[in-house]
Amino acid sequence: MKIVFATDKILDIPYNTLKGINLSNESLHRALLENVDMSNSNFINTDFRGAFLSGSNLSNCNFSDASFITAFLMDTNLENSNLEKCRIIACNLKNANLKKANLNGANVNGAIFDNCNLEGAIMTCIDIEKASFKNSTFNDKTEWPKNFNPVFFGSKKADT
């Protein structure tokens, strides 16, 4: 299978699909991966800087220590994914499903979580007060940093 990049680079990988694979420690900087099923995969310490991932299924993935700086993740499904200690700086996640995702220790400075489902997510992030949460939803199971008020930052509690 080939992964194409916005830089005209092409990466040959030994898989027929991106679902259930291991591309840990890979450089996917500016990769064109929109509307792709990459669920149940390992991307530990993978570089997704500036990558185009909008509309993709990224559920149940391990992205711990990955870099999503300036990446495009609008309308993605990240449900049950591990994003611990990721660099999600200036990343656009508008309309993403982050239900039950783990963002513990992730740096979210400048990230856009507008209209996201954050129900049950672990949002104990670095620089969380520098992220946007307009119209995102959370519930009683969502974990926030101590003294962080998600409503003040535009998030709203989901109707139960």
Protein Blocks (a to p, Z undefined) as FASTA:
>chain_A
ZZddfklpacddfbfbfghiafehiacehiacehiafehiacehiafehiafehiacehi
afehiacehiafehiafehiafehiafehiafehiafehiafehiacehiacehiafehi
acbdghklmccfehiacdfklccdehiafklnopacddZZ
